[in-house]
């Protein structure tokens, strides 16, 4: 890849990242915290759902 092409791609990506950062900065801090907490809870829930169920051994009682 030509250095000029590589530089142009890098500058375009940097501009995209700057725009995303600016958009993120517009969200109030409290709302960001809540959004982060909800996201972490969803990840935790998804992880629990993806795990196989625990097998419980049933003990037979002989009287």
Helices and strands as residue ranges (DSSP letters): H 3-25, H 29-50
